[in-house]
Amino acid sequence: MIGSKQIDKIMCIACQSLIGEHSKKNLGRCLFRVQGTMIAEGKSQVDEKMSKYKSPKFVPQEASK
């Protein structure tokens, strides 16, 4: 199991400083940045996978006279 002293020595991937050096406010900012990045990347991957299921674009034809 990992303890809080070990977590304090891990580098933050959002700002490249140690997690133990973060204030609560800065830790929240970094977590928000990482979460936003993960969501954005996940959305683009889902969009790519779902594109094969999209129906073809509807092209209206002129009404016959």
Biopython code that builds the backbone (N, CA, C, O; Angstrom):
import numpy as np
from Bio.PDB.StructureBuilder import StructureBuilder

atoms = [
    (1, "MET", "N", (0.843, -1.181, 0.000)),
    (1, "MET", "CA", (0.000, 0.000, 0.000)),
    (1, "MET", "C", (0.891, 1.247, 0.000)),
    (1, "MET", "O", (1.958, 1.256, 0.614)),
    (2, "ILE", "N", (0.456, 2.265, -0.672)),
    (2, "ILE", "CA", (1.243, 3.497, -0.774)),
    (2, "ILE", "C", (0.783, 4.476, 0.307)),
    (2, "ILE", "O", (-0.411, 4.649, 0.551)),
    (3, "GLY", "N", (1.761, 5.104, 0.940)),
    (3, "GLY", "CA", (1.440, 6.033, 2.012)),
    (3, "GLY", "C", (1.524, 7.488, 1.576)),
    (3, "GLY", "O", (1.966, 7.788, 0.467)),
    (4, "SER", "N", (1.100, 8.388, 2.452)),
    (4, "SER", "CA", (1.088, 9.813, 2.108)),
    (4, "SER", "C", (2.502, 10.365, 1.936)),
    (4, "SER", "O", (2.702, 11.280, 1.138)),
    (5, "LYS", "N", (3.483, 9.836, 2.658)),
    (5, "LYS", "CA", (4.872, 10.305, 2.494)),
    (5, "LYS", "C", (5.404, 9.934, 1.120)),
    (5, "LYS", "O", (6.181, 10.685, 0.530)),
    (6, "GLN", "N", (4.992, 8.783, 0.609)),
    (6, "GLN", "CA", (5.417, 8.380, -0.732)),
    (6, "GLN", "C", (4.704, 9.217, -1.792)),
    (6, "GLN", "O", (5.306, 9.583, -2.801)),
    (7, "ILE", "N", (3.446, 9.515, -1.571)),
    (7, "ILE", "CA", (2.694, 10.355, -2.506)),
    (7, "ILE", "C", (3.307, 11.750, -2.577)),
    (7, "ILE", "O", (3.369, 12.343, -3.654)),
    (8, "ASP", "N", (3.760, 12.278, -1.442)),
    (8, "ASP", "CA", (4.389, 13.605, -1.417)),
    (8, "ASP", "C", (5.629, 13.683, -2.295)),
    (8, "ASP", "O", (6.004, 14.768, -2.740)),
    (9, "LYS", "N", (6.277, 12.535, -2.552)),
    (9, "LYS", "CA", (7.525, 12.511, -3.332)),
    (9, "LYS", "C", (7.294, 12.271, -4.824)),
    (9, "LYS", "O", (8.248, 12.238, -5.602)),
    (10, "ILE", "N", (6.038, 12.103, -5.224)),
    (10, "ILE", "CA", (5.710, 11.851, -6.635)),
    (10, "ILE", "C", (5.583, 13.181, -7.372)),
    (10, "ILE", "O", (5.047, 14.152, -6.838)),
    (11, "MET", "N", (6.082, 13.210, -8.606)),
    (11, "MET", "CA", (6.007, 14.424, -9.408)),
    (11, "MET", "C", (4.623, 14.590, -10.009)),
    (11, "MET", "O", (4.049, 13.634, -10.532)),
    (12, "CYS", "N", (4.095, 15.781, -9.938)),
    (12, "CYS", "CA", (2.798, 16.121, -10.526)),
    (12, "CYS", "C", (2.965, 16.186, -12.044)),
    (12, "CYS", "O", (3.875, 16.849, -12.542)),
    (13, "ILE", "N", (2.085, 15.498, -12.780)),
    (13, "ILE", "CA", (2.200, 15.498, -14.238)),
    (13, "ILE", "C", (1.654, 16.776, -14.868)),
    (13, "ILE", "O", (1.891, 17.042, -16.047)),
    (14, "ALA", "N", (0.928, 17.559, -14.088)),
    (14, "ALA", "CA", (0.367, 18.804, -14.625)),
    (14, "ALA", "C", (1.368, 19.950, -14.567)),
    (14, "ALA", "O", (1.435, 20.760, -15.492)),
    (15, "CYS", "N", (2.154, 20.029, -13.480)),
    (15, "CYS", "CA", (3.054, 21.189, -13.328)),
    (15, "CYS", "C", (4.513, 20.806, -13.070)),
    (15, "CYS", "O", (5.349, 21.697, -12.918)),
    (16, "GLN", "N", (4.839, 19.546, -13.015)),
    (16, "GLN", "CA", (6.194, 19.033, -12.819)),
    (16, "GLN", "C", (6.843, 19.428, -11.484)),
    (16, "GLN", "O", (8.070, 19.474, -11.396)),
    (17, "SER", "N", (6.057, 19.710, -10.462)),
    (17, "SER", "CA", (6.626, 19.890, -9.123)),
    (17, "SER", "C", (6.139, 18.730, -8.263)),
    (17, "SER", "O", (5.214, 18.015, -8.648)),
    (18, "LEU", "N", (6.755, 18.542, -7.104)),
    (18, "LEU", "CA", (6.362, 17.433, -6.248)),
    (18, "LEU", "C", (4.970, 17.668, -5.680)),
    (18, "LEU", "O", (4.601, 18.802, -5.375)),
    (19, "ILE", "N", (4.208, 16.608, -5.542)),
    (19, "ILE", "CA", (2.848, 16.731, -5.021)),
    (19, "ILE", "C", (2.871, 17.279, -3.600)),
    (19, "ILE", "O", (1.974, 18.026, -3.213)),
    (20, "GLY", "N", (3.888, 16.916, -2.818)),
    (20, "GLY", "CA", (3.993, 17.390, -1.442)),
    (20, "GLY", "C", (4.192, 18.888, -1.327)),
    (20, "GLY", "O", (3.955, 19.454, -0.260)),
    (21, "GLU", "N", (4.622, 19.548, -2.395)),
    (21, "GLU", "CA", (4.847, 20.995, -2.383)),
    (21, "GLU", "C", (3.600, 21.788, -2.744)),
    (21, "GLU", "O", (3.615, 23.018, -2.693)),
    (22, "HIS", "N", (2.526, 21.107, -3.106)),
    (22, "HIS", "CA", (1.285, 21.782, -3.498)),
    (22, "HIS", "C", (0.506, 22.272, -2.275)),
    (22, "HIS", "O", (0.461, 21.611, -1.238)),
    (23, "SER", "N", (-0.092, 23.428, -2.424)),
    (23, "SER", "CA", (-1.110, 23.845, -1.461)),
    (23, "SER", "C", (-2.406, 23.143, -1.873)),
    (23, "SER", "O", (-2.470, 22.545, -2.947)),
    (24, "LYS", "N", (-3.416, 23.210, -1.047)),
    (24, "LYS", "CA", (-4.689, 22.582, -1.416)),
    (24, "LYS", "C", (-5.246, 23.208, -2.689)),
    (24, "LYS", "O", (-5.802, 22.516, -3.542)),
    (25, "LYS", "N", (-5.090, 24.523, -2.807)),
    (25, "LYS", "CA", (-5.601, 25.227, -3.987)),
    (25, "LYS", "C", (-4.871, 24.766, -5.248)),
    (25, "LYS", "O", (-5.501, 24.486, -6.268)),
    (26, "ASN", "N", (-3.539, 24.689, -5.175)),
    (26, "ASN", "CA", (-2.768, 24.275, -6.350)),
    (26, "ASN", "C", (-2.991, 22.806, -6.689)),
    (26, "ASN", "O", (-2.990, 22.433, -7.862)),
    (27, "LEU", "N", (-3.180, 21.974, -5.676)),
    (27, "LEU", "CA", (-3.465, 20.571, -5.934)),
    (27, "LEU", "C", (-4.793, 20.434, -6.679)),
    (27, "LEU", "O", (-4.914, 19.645, -7.616)),
    (28, "GLY", "N", (-5.770, 21.203, -6.252)),
    (28, "GLY", "CA", (-7.066, 21.197, -6.942)),
    (28, "GLY", "C", (-6.946, 21.652, -8.376)),
    (28, "GLY", "O", (-7.575, 21.073, -9.261)),
    (29, "ARG", "N", (-6.145, 22.684, -8.627)),
    (29, "ARG", "CA", (-5.934, 23.177, -10.002)),
    (29, "ARG", "C", (-5.315, 22.102, -10.875)),
    (29, "ARG", "O", (-5.759, 21.859, -11.997)),
    (30, "CYS", "N", (-4.277, 21.460, -10.342)),
    (30, "CYS", "CA", (-3.580, 20.443, -11.130)),
    (30, "CYS", "C", (-4.486, 19.251, -11.408)),
    (30, "CYS", "O", (-4.489, 18.727, -12.522)),
    (31, "LEU", "N", (-5.243, 18.822, -10.425)),
    (31, "LEU", "CA", (-6.159, 17.709, -10.637)),
    (31, "LEU", "C", (-7.216, 18.068, -11.681)),
    (31, "LEU", "O", (-7.591, 17.231, -12.501)),
    (32, "PHE", "N", (-7.691, 19.298, -11.650)),
    (32, "PHE", "CA", (-8.674, 19.761, -12.625)),
    (32, "PHE", "C", (-8.082, 19.753, -14.034)),
    (32, "PHE", "O", (-8.754, 19.360, -14.988)),
    (33, "ARG", "N", (-6.824, 20.186, -14.167)),
    (33, "ARG", "CA", (-6.160, 20.189, -15.476)),
    (33, "ARG", "C", (-5.999, 18.776, -16.017)),
    (33, "ARG", "O", (-6.267, 18.517, -17.191)),
    (34, "VAL", "N", (-5.557, 17.862, -15.153)),
    (34, "VAL", "CA", (-5.358, 16.480, -15.592)),
    (34, "VAL", "C", (-6.689, 15.850, -15.984)),
    (34, "VAL", "O", (-6.785, 15.162, -17.000)),
    (35, "GLN", "N", (-7.701, 16.085, -15.180)),
    (35, "GLN", "CA", (-9.020, 15.526, -15.471)),
    (35, "GLN", "C", (-9.555, 16.064, -16.797)),
    (35, "GLN", "O", (-10.097, 15.305, -17.601)),
    (36, "GLY", "N", (-9.407, 17.359, -17.025)),
    (36, "GLY", "CA", (-9.870, 17.952, -18.284)),
    (36, "GLY", "C", (-9.163, 17.376, -19.494)),
    (36, "GLY", "O", (-9.783, 17.140, -20.531)),
    (37, "THR", "N", (-7.859, 17.150, -19.360)),
    (37, "THR", "CA", (-7.084, 16.563, -20.449)),
    (37, "THR", "C", (-7.550, 15.146, -20.737)),
    (37, "THR", "O", (-7.706, 14.756, -21.894)),
    (38, "MET", "N", (-7.770, 14.378, -19.677)),
    (38, "MET", "CA", (-8.218, 12.992, -19.849)),
    (38, "MET", "C", (-9.583, 12.937, -20.531)),
    (38, "MET", "O", (-9.808, 12.102, -21.407)),
    (39, "ILE", "N", (-10.483, 13.816, -20.136)),
    (39, "ILE", "CA", (-11.821, 13.837, -20.731)),
    (39, "ILE", "C", (-11.743, 14.228, -22.204)),
    (39, "ILE", "O", (-12.413, 13.629, -23.045)),
    (40, "ALA", "N", (-10.929, 15.229, -22.515)),
    (40, "ALA", "CA", (-10.797, 15.679, -23.899)),
    (40, "ALA", "C", (-10.213, 14.579, -24.786)),
    (40, "ALA", "O", (-10.683, 14.373, -25.905)),
    (41, "GLU", "N", (-9.199, 13.879, -24.297)),
    (41, "GLU", "CA", (-8.598, 12.798, -25.084)),
    (41, "GLU", "C", (-9.561, 11.636, -25.235)),
    (41, "GLU", "O", (-9.656, 11.038, -26.307)),
    (42, "GLY", "N", (-10.264, 11.318, -24.182)),
    (42, "GLY", "CA", (-11.230, 10.229, -24.249)),
    (42, "GLY", "C", (-12.351, 10.530, -25.212)),
    (42, "GLY", "O", (-12.810, 9.643, -25.930)),
    (43, "LYS", "N", (-12.803, 11.785, -25.237)),
    (43, "LYS", "CA", (-13.883, 12.173, -26.148)),
    (43, "LYS", "C", (-13.446, 12.034, -27.601)),
    (43, "LYS", "O", (-14.223, 11.571, -28.436)),
    (44, "SER", "N", (-12.222, 12.426, -27.912)),
    (44, "SER", "CA", (-11.756, 12.314, -29.298)),
    (44, "SER", "C", (-11.628, 10.855, -29.711)),
    (44, "SER", "O", (-11.894, 10.513, -30.863)),
    (45, "GLN", "N", (-11.221, 9.985, -28.777)),
    (45, "GLN", "CA", (-11.131, 8.556, -29.095)),
    (45, "GLN", "C", (-12.512, 7.963, -29.332)),
    (45, "GLN", "O", (-12.693, 7.153, -30.241)),
    (46, "VAL", "N", (-13.477, 8.357, -28.530)),
    (46, "VAL", "CA", (-14.844, 7.863, -28.704)),
    (46, "VAL", "C", (-15.412, 8.366, -30.020)),
    (46, "VAL", "O", (-16.074, 7.615, -30.736)),
    (47, "ASP", "N", (-15.159, 9.634, -30.349)),
    (47, "ASP", "CA", (-15.657, 10.188, -31.615)),
    (47, "ASP", "C", (-15.100, 9.414, -32.805)),
    (47, "ASP", "O", (-15.817, 9.157, -33.772)),
    (48, "GLU", "N", (-13.815, 9.040, -32.737)),
    (48, "GLU", "CA", (-13.211, 8.283, -33.830)),
    (48, "GLU", "C", (-13.862, 6.908, -33.969)),
    (48, "GLU", "O", (-14.140, 6.457, -35.080)),
    (49, "LYS", "N", (-14.100, 6.250, -32.849)),
    (49, "LYS", "CA", (-14.681, 4.907, -32.886)),
    (49, "LYS", "C", (-16.138, 4.948, -33.327)),
    (49, "LYS", "O", (-16.599, 4.032, -34.008)),
    (50, "MET", "N", (-16.861, 5.981, -32.955)),
    (50, "MET", "CA", (-18.276, 6.062, -33.268)),
    (50, "MET", "C", (-18.540, 6.541, -34.693)),
    (50, "MET", "O", (-19.652, 6.388, -35.200)),
    (51, "SER", "N", (-17.537, 7.113, -35.341)),
    (51, "SER", "CA", (-17.765, 7.655, -36.694)),
    (51, "SER", "C", (-18.184, 6.567, -37.677)),
    (51, "SER", "O", (-18.881, 6.860, -38.649)),
    (52, "LYS", "N", (-17.778, 5.323, -37.451)),
    (52, "LYS", "CA", (-18.168, 4.261, -38.377)),
    (52, "LYS", "C", (-19.641, 3.897, -38.247)),
    (52, "LYS", "O", (-20.192, 3.234, -39.125)),
    (53, "TYR", "N", (-20.286, 4.323, -37.162)),
    (53, "TYR", "CA", (-21.699, 4.026, -36.965)),
    (53, "TYR", "C", (-22.626, 5.162, -37.401)),
    (53, "TYR", "O", (-23.847, 5.012, -37.364)),
    (54, "LYS", "N", (-22.061, 6.281, -37.807)),
    (54, "LYS", "CA", (-22.884, 7.411, -38.220)),
    (54, "LYS", "C", (-23.542, 7.117, -39.560)),
    (54, "LYS", "O", (-22.951, 6.484, -40.435)),
    (55, "SER", "N", (-24.761, 7.582, -39.702)),
    (55, "SER", "CA", (-25.459, 7.395, -40.965)),
    (55, "SER", "C", (-24.901, 8.384, -41.993)),
    (55, "SER", "O", (-24.380, 9.439, -41.630)),
    (56, "PRO", "N", (-25.013, 8.039, -43.256)),
    (56, "PRO", "CA", (-24.514, 8.961, -44.289)),
    (56, "PRO", "C", (-25.319, 10.253, -44.266)),
    (56, "PRO", "O", (-26.475, 10.274, -43.845)),
    (57, "LYS", "N", (-24.700, 11.308, -44.717)),
    (57, "LYS", "CA", (-25.376, 12.607, -44.723)),
    (57, "LYS", "C", (-26.531, 12.597, -45.705)),
    (57, "LYS", "O", (-26.432, 12.055, -46.806)),
    (58, "PHE", "N", (-27.615, 13.199, -45.290)),
    (58, "PHE", "CA", (-28.803, 13.287, -46.114)),
    (58, "PHE", "C", (-28.647, 14.425, -47.108)),
    (58, "PHE", "O", (-28.363, 15.565, -46.740)),
    (59, "VAL", "N", (-28.836, 14.093, -48.357)),
    (59, "VAL", "CA", (-28.768, 15.115, -49.406)),
    (59, "VAL", "C", (-30.146, 15.221, -50.024)),
    (59, "VAL", "O", (-30.577, 14.308, -50.728)),
    (60, "PRO", "N", (-30.845, 16.314, -49.777)),
    (60, "PRO", "CA", (-32.207, 16.438, -50.336)),
    (60, "PRO", "C", (-32.152, 16.562, -51.851)),
    (60, "PRO", "O", (-31.279, 17.229, -52.407)),
    (61, "GLN", "N", (-33.088, 15.915, -52.495)),
    (61, "GLN", "CA", (-33.195, 16.001, -53.952)),
    (61, "GLN", "C", (-34.304, 16.976, -54.277)),
    (61, "GLN", "O", (-35.256, 17.141, -53.514)),
    (62, "GLU", "N", (-34.166, 17.615, -55.415)),
    (62, "GLU", "CA", (-35.199, 18.572, -55.818)),
    (62, "GLU", "C", (-36.489, 17.828, -56.119)),
    (62, "GLU", "O", (-36.473, 16.732, -56.679)),
    (63, "ALA", "N", (-37.590, 18.427, -55.746)),
    (63, "ALA", "CA", (-38.896, 17.819, -55.986)),
    (63, "ALA", "C", (-39.170, 17.772, -57.475)),
    (63, "ALA", "O", (-38.910, 18.742, -58.187)),
    (64, "SER", "N", (-39.691, 16.660, -57.947)),
    (64, "SER", "CA", (-39.997, 16.559, -59.376)),
    (64, "SER", "C", (-41.223, 17.416, -59.705)),
    (64, "SER", "O", (-42.173, 17.485, -58.926)),
    (65, "LYS", "N", (-41.185, 18.057, -60.853)),
    (65, "LYS", "CA", (-42.252, 18.981, -61.251)),
    (65, "LYS", "C", (-43.287, 18.322, -62.072)),
    (65, "LYS", "O", (-44.250, 18.966, -62.486)),
]
sb = StructureBuilder()
sb.init_structure("model")
sb.init_model(0)
sb.init_chain("A")
sb.init_seg("    ")
for serial, (resi, resn, name, xyz) in enumerate(atoms, 1):
    if name == "N":
        sb.init_residue(resn, " ", resi, " ")
    sb.init_atom(name, np.array(xyz, "f"), 0.0, 1.0, " ", f" {name:<3s}", serial, name[0])
structure = sb.get_structure()
